[in-house]
Amino acid sequence: MSRRGWLLFSAMSVIWGIPYLLIKIAVTELAPATLVLARVVIAAVVLLPITVRRRELVPVLRRWRPLLAYTVVELIVPWYFLAFAEQTLSSSLTGLLLAMVPLVSAILVITTGDERLGMRRVFGLLLGFAGVVALVGIDLHGSLLAVGAVGIVAVGYALGPFILARHLSDLPELGVVAASLLVAAAVYVPFGIAQAPAGTPSAPAIAAVVTLGVVCTALAFVLFFRLIAEVGPARATVITYVNPAVALVLGVVVLGESFTVVTGIGFALILIGSVLGTGRDRRRAETPVCAEP
């Protein structure tokens, strides 16, 4: 991999590893719906001028049915439940649990008949499941309802690439992202405004939301598409395995969240299981948006 490729890879590993920390900070003062609305509006404001100038928005909007389905499973539902979960779960545990997204993607690929289930993949799926059990059943600091919410997020992140690959892959990537942000903003306007706080949020909360929108969403997608062009989709999606580690380190160092031996074992099992479970053909799971938290 070239020096430029390594720089882009490192940047993306960090950029998509910090949202869990930022969400944890923001939800102490903002309702999940308000947080999602602010994030998508800020990101849309950044990306829309680019897509309009390139004339990439209109072709995407013409295919509104798959666009709507994609937006629901990739943005509207996951981003709400992610914020909801972090009201009680630590940012580090949330990030570790979402390391199971490749496992869910592998299960979807197998159940749709796109691939056969070999012994290597069976072992990987079982290993990853054991890691989730270790985190949830032994090292859980939060509610099972919040864990279920993270499970919904994982399913959404796994379903999104299927819709994208089958119905939207021939369209401009940034156009798809910008259009999805517009749709999500339209959906969340009434809920986000209704649940907005009466007073002005603190500076840390505002900074967290702005960073989520500008850096972790708008800039992240621009850089990720460049990363794919530089190193290819297979190498680019390895950040799916690095992001949770970044979330873990930031949660422990910045927020003082706990780290136990079980946490480390659970994450290792999920990571190894994900690699084994997706090792044969990761084309579906390598779609750019599947790594976005």
N, C-alpha and C positions, 0 to 999 in steps of 0.2 A: 504494500500500500504506500502511496506517495506521501510526502510530508504534508501536502495540502489535505489529503485524505485523512491523515491522522489528526490534523488540527480540527477538521470538521467533525470527525468522529468524537473527539474529546469534548468539543463544544456541545454537541448534541447529547452526549451522555450526561453532562451536567445540567443542561437546559431542561431536559425532560426528566431529571431526577429531583429538581427543586420544587416542582408544583405542589407536592405533598406538604412540604414545609410551609409554603405560602398559603395554601388552603387552610391549614391548621391555624395560622395566624389570623386569617380573614374571618373564619367562621366564629371566632370569639365575639365578633361584633356585627356580622352580617348574616342574614338568613341565607340558606343555600340558594334559593331562587334569585335573590338579589345579587349574590356573588356571581352566579352563572350569567345573569343579564349583563352585569358590568364587564365581565370578562369577554363575552362574545361581542359586545358593542365596541369595546376598545380595540379588539383584534380586527373587527370588520372595518373600522375607521382607518386602520393602518393598511389593510390589504386591498380594500375596494379601489382606491386610486390606481393601484398597479394593475389590477385585473381589468378595470375599465379602459385604461390606456392601451392595454394589449388586446382589447376586445374579446376577452375570455369569459365574460360573465353571461352574456345572452345565450350562447350555445348550451351552457350548463342548465340555465333556467328552463330551456325548452324541454329538457328531459326531467320534468319536475317530479314525476312519480318515484323513480328510483332515488332521486336526490332527497326527497322527503323521507323515504324509508331509511336511507343512509344516515341522514341527519338525526333521526329519532334514535337509532341504535348506537350511534357513535358520539353524539354530542348531547342532545336534549335529555335523554335518560341517564347516561353514565355520569355526566358532569354534575347533575343534581344529586344523585346517590353517592357520588364520591364526596361531595361537600357534606352531605347528611351523615355519612359514616364517620368523617373526621371530627364531628361534633363530640364523639365519644371515644373513638379509636385514636391511638397515637399516629403521627404521620409516618413513622418508621414502619410500624406494623401494617399500615394500609399499603405502603409501597411494596413491602415484602409479599403480602397476599396477592397483589396484582402481578407478581412475577409468574402467576399461574395462567396468565393470558395465553401464552403459547400452548399450554396444555389444553385449554379449552378449544383453541383453534385446531389443534391436532384431532381432538375428538369430533369436531364438526366436519373436518375433512374426511375422516373415516366413516362417520355415520351417513354422509351424503354419497358415499360410494366412490369418491374421487381417488381413494387409495386403499390398499389392503393393510390390515393390522398384523404386522409381524411381531415376533417375540421381542425384538429390541424395543419396539414402540410400546408394547404392552408393559414391559418392565419400566420404561421411562414414565409412562402414565401412572403406574402404581407407585413409583418412587415419588413423583411429584405430589400425588394425593397424600402420601404419608407425610410429606413436608407440610402440607396444608393442615392435616390433622394435628401435627406437632405444634404448629403455631396457634391454632384455634382451640384445641382441646387441652393443651398444657400451659401455653404461654400467653393466654388471652388476657388483655387488660382492656375491657370494654364490653359492650353488649353483643349478644348473638345476632340481634336485629341489625346492628351496624355491620357485622361480618356478612350477613345475608345481602346487605346493600352493596358491599364490595364484590360479592359474587355476581350480582346483577351487572355491575360495571364490567367485570371480566367477560361476561357473556356478550355484552354490547360491543366491547372492543374486539371480540373475536368475530362477531357477525358482520361488523362494518366492512372489513376487507372483502368478504364474500360478495356483498352487494356492489362494492366499488369495482372489484375485478370483473364481475359478470355484466354490469350495466353502465359503468361510468369510466372505465379504464381508458377509453379512447378520447376522453375530454381533457382539457388543460387542468393540471393538478391544482394550481392556485385558484383557478376559476371555481373548481368544485369546493375547495375550502372556503372561499369567500362567500359563495352562494349558501353553503351550509351554515355559516355564521349568521347570514342575514335571516335565514329561516328560523334558526334557534332564537335570535333576538326577537323576532316577531312573536314567537310563542311565549317567551318569558317576560315580555313587556308588562302585561297586566299583573302577573304574579310578583315579579321583581319589584315593581313600584309599590304594590300594596304592602309588601313585607319590608320595605326600606326602613331603616332606623329613623327615629324622630330627630336625633341630633347628628352632627357630623362625626363620622368615624375618626378614630385616632390616626396619626401619621403612619404608624406601622401597618395598620390595616389597609389604608389607602395605597401605600407603597406596594404591599403584597398584591393587591388587585391589579394595579397598573402593570407590575412586573409580569403577572400571569397573562394579561392581555397582550402586552407588547412583545415581551421576550419569549415566554413559554408557549405562546400560541402563534402570533403573527411571524415573528422572526424565526421561530423554531421550524415552521413549515418551509420557509424560504431556504434555510440552511439544510434542512433534511433532503429536500429535492436536489440540492447541489451535491450533497453527500452521495446520494444514489447515483447521480451522473458521474461522480468521481470514482467510486469504488464498486458500484453495482448493488443491487438490492440484497443479495445474500449477506455481504459484509455489513451493509448499512443497518440491517435489522438486528445485528448482534447487540445494539444498544438496548434492546428489550431486556437483555440479561444484566446489563450494567446499571440501568436506571434505579432498580430497587436498592442496590448497594449504596448508591449516592443518597437516596432517600433515607436509608438507615443511618449513614454517617451523619448527615445533617440533623436528623431528629435527635440523635444522641448528643452531638456536640453543641448545637444551637439551642435546642429546647430541653436538654437534659433528660430525654426519654431513656428508659431502661434498656439494657442489652444483656441478655442472659445466654447461657450455653444452649438452651433449647431454641432460642431465637436463631442463633448461628446454625444449628443443626437443621432446623426447619427450612431456613433459606437455602442452605446447601442442597438439601433434598429436592426442593422445588427447582432450583437452578439446574442440577444434574438431570432431573427428570424431564425438564423442558427441552434441554439439549438432545437427550435421547429420543424423546417423544416426537420431536419435530425434525429429526436428523435426516430423514430420507428425502422429503420434499416439502420445503417450507414456502412454496410460492404464495400460498394464500396468506400465511402469517407474515410474509415479508412486505405486504402492502404498507406504504408509509404511515398511514394514520393509525395503525394498530398499536403503535408505541406511545401515542399521545395520552398523557394522564390528565 
